[in-house]
């Protein structure tokens, strides 16, 4: 079984909804929602949990506070089957936290406390253990100022030298930055990126033109995730549009992270990149039908069946 290591952020998500509007002091000082759930979140946590739910070996490398929220994340991820031994504990930082407002259409807004994410560095991990993998996913570019850019590029380069297949994804986080992305792309075998996020720094550029630009920088494969429009898979001279899998949208939290998990699971099972992208779309569809970042992801065969049904009907 392939060993998949996910490097990125862990967050306690408090998901509350349906949220019609936020409070306004002196106007609407209180709003009522039907429910609130506390779940593990953050890109690395969501992807690792989804992989583990599909039966793959997934480990997460991150940093949390040595506090009740950190203990909650480690316990919940371990119960999903994630290897949590790579999570560092900090006595000086608190655990990242996000209040997620889940709106009636499944969209989300956030109130986020980055906490330990702001100080995370390679000193927080056993780098030898991190690189002892078959696949290494750098999950949360633009959220980790101590790793993004040159430190992350050096880490991915070292992984490639050791024969590890490298993957890069990003998160809006502290704001998209073209320089840190383009420094890390040459050392990423696969770039799995959100087109909506990229438009903030590549205004007016088409998906195909962006894929062409990124491929020149070094990745073997570029995937641009486009939400309800599916994704664009680019490698060499090939450009393939893969349709999204229809879903009953409840909460879009973690959709891109679970897409990554489905894609990685497909590659780990020997599938080609287009088939893996279809599995990514199927895994994302399962994700958005439940509240939380990875709670709705089933076993791998169920993801395969849903992707196959979509491919047949499409």
N, C-alpha and C positions, 0 to 999 in steps of 0.2 A: 504494500500500500504506500502511495506517495505521502511524504511528510510535507505538510503545508504550514508554513509559519506566517502569521499575520502581524505586522508591526504597525502600530497606530494607537488610536485613543480608545479609552474606556470611559463611559459616562453612565451615571445613574439617570435614567429618563423617567420623569413623572409625566405620563401622558393623560391629559384631561380633555374630555369632549362629550358630545359635540359642543364646540365653543363658537357661539354666534358672533361675539365681539369681546374685546378686552375692557376691563373697567376703566372709567374715566373719573378722576377725582372731582367731586362736586356735581357730577352729571349722572353717571352710572357707577357708583362706587363699588358695586358688587354684581357679579354675574354668576349664574348657576349652571353647572354641567351635570350630566347624568352619572359620570363615573371617573375615577382616576386610578391608574395602574402604575406601579413602580417596577421597572424592568431594566435589565442590562442594555446598554446602548453604546454608541460610538462605532465608528466604521470598523475597526479591527474586531471589536466584540461581536458586532452583527454578522460579519462575514465568517468569523471562526465558529460562531454558534450555528449558523446555517450549514456550514460544511460538516460539523459534527452531527447535526440532525440527519444529514444525508449519509452518514456512516463513514466519513473520511477522517483521517488523522489530522486534526487541526490544533495548533498551539498559538497562543496570543502572547505578544511581547509589548508591554505597556508599563505605565506607572500610575499608581493610585495613592491616595493618602492612607496612612495607617489609622483608619477611622471606621466607623460603622458602615459608611457607604462603600468603602473599599472592600470590607469583609463581605458585604452583600454581593458585590460584583463577582468576587472570586468564587463564592459559594454557588451563585446562580449559573455561572458559566461552567463550572466543574460538573454541576448536575446535568448540563446539556451534553457532557462528554468532551469539553474543551480542555486541553492541557494548559493549566494556568501557572505552571512553575516558572514561566518567564516574566511574570508580573512583579515589578519592583514596588516596595512599600516605602513611602516617604513620611518621616516624622515632622517635616517642615511644610508640606503642602497638603491641602485638602483634596478630596476626590472630586473630579469634575462632575457637574450636575447640570441638567437641562430640564426646564419646564417646557413641555411640548403641548401647545394648543392644537388639538385635532379638530379641524373645521368640518362642517357638514358634508362638504364635497371630498373629504379625505386629505385636503391640503393641510399644511402645518405651518405654524410660526413658533419661534423659540425665544426663551429667556435663558441664556447660557452663562455658566460660571466655568471658565476654562481651567482654573486652578493648576493641578499638576501638569497639564499639557504644556504650560508655558515654560516649564523648567526641564522637561524631559530631554535627556541626551543619551549618547551611547554609553556613558558611565553608569547608567541605570540598568544595563543589561549585561548578561554574559554573552559577549559577541560570538564567541566560538559556538555556544549552544544555539544562538540565533541563526547562524549560518549552516548548521548541521541539518539541512533540509533539502528537499527536492525542488520545491517551489517557495519563493519568498515574495510576499506581497507587501509593498510599502503602501499602506492603505490611505493615509490621511495627510497628503501634501496640503500645505497652506493652513495647517492647524498646529504644527509642531515647529516653532521658531528655532529651537535648539538643534533640530535635525534637518529641516528643509534646506535645499540648495546643496552646497558643497559637501557637508557631512553625509547627507543622504546619498549623494552621487558616489562618494567614495565607498560607502557601505555596499551599494548595489554593484559597483565595479568589482569589489572584492568577492562578492557572491558569484558573479559571473566567472571570475577567474577560477573559482572552485567548482564550476560546473552546475551551479544552482540556476534554475530558470527564474528570472526576475519579472515582477509585475509592478506597475505603478498606477495608483488611483489618487484622486484628489477630493477635497471637500471644501465648500465655500469658506468655512472657518473664519480666519482672520482677514480674508479677502484674497482673491486670485492675484497671483504675481507671475508674469510671463518669465522673468529671469530664472526663478527657482525651478519652474517646470522644465525649461529648455536646458538647464544644467543637468537635470536628472534623466531626461529622456534618452540620451545616448547610452545609458547603462541599464535601460529597461527593455527586456525582450518583448514585453507586451505592455502597451499603454491603454488603460481602460478608463476613459475620461467622459465627463458630462459635458455635452455640447452647450447646455444652458449656462454652466459656469464659465466655460471658455469664452463665450460671447462677451463677457465683461472685459476681456483683454485682447480679443481678436475681433473687434467690431466689424460687422459687414462681410465677414469671410464665410463662404459656404462650407458645409460639412466636408465635401469632397476636397476642396482646396486646403482645408485644415489638415485632413488626413495626409494629403500629399506633402505638406510642409513638415508634419511630424515624422513621417517615414524617412525623409531626408536626414533627420537628426539622429537616426539610429535604430529605433525599435523594429523588430521583425514584423509585428502586427500592431495596428492601431484600431481600437474600437471606440467609436463615439456613441455614447448612450443618449437617446433622445426621448426618453419617457414613453408617452403613449404612441409615439411614432416608431418605436422599436430602436434599432441601432444600425450603424454603418460599420461594416467590417472591411478593413483595408490591409492588404499585404501584397507586396510586389506591384503588379499592374492590375490586380483584381480588386474590385469594389463591389460589395454585396450588401444590399439592404435586407435586414431581417425584421419581420413584422413583430410588434408586441403581441403578447398573448392576452386575449380579452379576459377581463377580471371584474369582479364586483368590488369596487374600490371602497375600502373602509378607512385605511390609514396608510399613507405612502411612506411612512418612516422606514428607513432601511432598504428601500426598493433597489437603489443602486448597489448597496453592499451585498444584498442577496443575489442581484444579477452577477456580481463578481463571483460569488460562491458557486452558482450554477455553472458559470463558464469554467472556473478552475476544476470543478468536479468532472466536467466533460473532458477536459484535457487530461486529467488524472486517470480517466478510464480509457484513454487512447483515442478520443474523438478528434476529428478535424476542427478547425477554428469556427467554421460556419455552423456546424452541428453544436459545438460548445456554446456559441452565441444563442442558438435557439433554446438550449437548456438554461442559459442565463435569463432569457425572457420568461421562460416558464417558472423558474424559481422566483423571479421578481413578482410574477402574478400571484403566486401563493402568498408571498410576503404581504402584499397590499390588501389582501382579503381578511387580514387580522390586525388587531392593534399590537404595535410593537415591532421592533426591528427584525426579528427572525422567528417569532413565535409560530407563524403559520407554515413554516417550511417542513415538508414531510420527508420521507426517505427518498433515496436517489431514484429508485425505480418509478415512484409516483411522479417525480419531476420528468423523467424520460417519457412516461406515457403522455403527460400533458403536452410536452413539446412535440411528440409524434402526432397527436391529435390535431394540433395547430398546423403542423406542416402538411398533413393530409388534407385538411379543410382549406388551407391557404393555397 
